[in-house]
Amino acid sequence: MPGGALQLGKRLARNRQIFQASEFRVQELLLTASYSSRKGFLQALLQPIKEQDDWEDLRLTILTWCESGYNVASASRTLHIHKNTLLYRLNKIERIGGQSLKDYRHAFAVYLACLLDELDI
């Protein structure tokens, strides 16, 4: 996908006019997987969570928490929510998803799935 990161940046930069294409290399890499692999990955990790009325908040919570280095205080500041609200959301994701986010390999997989979902494939 020539210029893929640049095109993704234009779409995902969230109201920014200036960004670096390198910010979107992970998303670009994720899109190199086949469509059926991406769909299977999303379904396995996110399906029950996506069925929640507050799915958009839950997705943003995962993205922000992971991008904050799994730091609750930093993520809650970025999201402009109380730390207890962040912890409630993370616990909800664990309960519905059936796996602990304390296993950082799982948390990272959920993060990658949220990035893919954000691409609206």
Secondary structure, 3 states (H helix, E strand, C coil): CCCHHHHHHHHHCCCCCCCCHHHHHHHHHHCCCCHHHHHHHHHHHHHHHHCCCCHHHHHHHHHHHHHCCCCHHHHHHHHCCCHHHHHHHHHHHHHHHCCCCCCHHHHHHHHHHHHHHHCCC
